[in-house]
Amino acid sequence: MPDAPTLPTAGREWHLLSRPVGWPKPEDFALVEREIPAPGEGQVLVRNEYLSVDPYMRGRMSAAKSYVAPFELGKVMQGGAVGEVVASNAEGIAVGDHVLHFFGWREYAVVGAENAVKVDPEAAPLSTYLGVLGMTGLTAYAGLLRTAAFKEGDSVFVSGAAGAVGSQVGQIAKLKGASRVIGSAGSDEKVALLLEEYGFDAAFNYKDGPVGEQLRAAAPDGIDVYFDNVGGDHLEAAIGSLNRDGRIAVCGMISVYNNTEPAPGPRNLARLIQTRGRIEGFLVGDHYDLQPQFVREVGSWVRSGELKYRETVVKGIENNLEAFLGVLRGDNTGKMVVEL
């Protein structure tokens, strides 16, 4: 009879030490080693293989009341993760299974079976369950098709279009019959990616000039849908180009996440009266009923190669914080993940 595998006794995890003011600083965080408890009844021990870092995590570092509880000081942070089960005390989940869960920012996690979703590494690379087939993908799908009520023939503008969510929004719009898809990004390389790989009809580098002017040039007939990942001057520009009955889905506003003073709102909101336009914010957590439909439709596009995706992979849990800061700076192309 073979010996039982030796289970790890300690693992590293990231703690939040103080709440950042403005841009997060390394001294606001600490990578610490902690003892790993054995899984209790109904729990599994997971060796995390990929961790997700996302812009919304900046909001959780603040104590301000929001749609999700803030990270607790002196305790391990959380985020999407996928990994292999190395010990199981839960029915229906076996050692060797791979699961998706929300206990990232650590090497090992004890997870209740109710919080672990089995995934198939044969069907798709494990990292995709954090991106194109995960929460970011569902965010794009629900925000475009439900919140923005996209319909065939719409002209669509996406900000942060080379990011994990934005790149998927633009491609889904094209696959669903958009008349024109326009994207903004922060470098000429990303603009080229949008045009050459993701099939956008037009794209511009927002650093090259006023966003409003560049958007009008890229969409001379206006836009019907704006998917907002950035806020600020992008939102104002979109309102300025909105057609009659246009819709704006607000997913994120990364341009203001590190501001220490409230950002001024769009100066042209009155134009919504003229256009009968609508602005609506949304959270992916309200749309998990779309998950089966999303996995079916988007999964088939990924397998056929019709929907393309990029990942920016940073190796090592010691670089988890730098990967997160890179997302805030816009260093990533597509989904930023950390490989352990």
Salt bridges, closest charged atoms under 4 A:
GLU13 OE2 - HIS15 NE2 2.75
ASP28 OD2 - LYS25 NZ 3.85
GLU49 OE2 - ARG47 NH2 3.86
GLU49 OE2 - HIS98 NE2 3.30
ASP54 OD1 - LYS335 NZ 3.13
GLU72 OE1 - LYS75 NZ 3.28
GLU84 OE1 - ARG47 NH2 2.97
ASP97 OD2 - LYS118 NZ 3.79
GLU107 OE2 - ARG12 NH2 2.99
ASP154 OD1 - LYS151 NZ 3.42
ASP154 OD2 - ARG247 NH2 2.61
GLU197 OE1 - ARG310 NH2 2.84
ASP201 OD1 - LYS174 NZ 3.01
ASP233 OD1 - HIS234 ND1 3.09
GLU236 OE2 - ARG267 NH2 2.60
ASP245 OD2 - ARG244 NE 3.46
GLU280 OE1 - ARG278 NH1 2.66
ASP289 OD2 - ARG146 NH2 2.85
GLU297 OE2 - LYS176 NZ 2.83
GLU318 OE1 - ARG12 NH1 3.80
GLU322 OE2 - ARG329 NH2 2.51
ASP331 OD2 - ARG329 NH2 2.86
GLU339 OE1 - LYS315 NZ 2.67
